[in-house]
Amino acid sequence: MLADLSPLIAATTQWLTRSYPACGGALAAALGEVQARQAVTVAAWLRYPTPTDAALVGMAGPGGSAGLDWITGADTSADDEADDFAWRTWVDEVVASWAACLLSDAELARLAVAALSDGGHATDVPVEFRRLVTPDTRDREAAALLRHPDLLAPVAALHRPALHERLDLGQTLIA
């Protein structure tokens, strides 16, 4: 059974880092990518909590980035190379939206990481999401665009209610 979410995580991370690039050079780009990857990983594990869920998205495909590109104004042109377009088919809109929610709300990120213990992705090896839940000053500076609530708002708003429902936060937090 295929239960590997790594293509989805890699593509969605790439979409986020291209849409909200890091500020300040190679180190900043690496720090921004780590934060995006951690947020996308948490979101993907919440969205597809069991090996069966992961296998199903692997077979059916996550949907691609077309809707996200349209919302952010980054529509791809007809002249895009096939290699540049192919990875976009593995972008998951819901996972990108949930990751945007986590990147722009530290408390929500902590709740989401805590909720991972209920899923099928937990292993005997401890997984840390420090750069997501407790970013330091350098992390925040590197990911200024990636963590900016106003810039992320259109993407985060797409599926925020479903994330709140998944985390059992109730109707009072869905705003």
Disulfide bonds with the S-S distance in Angstrom:
none
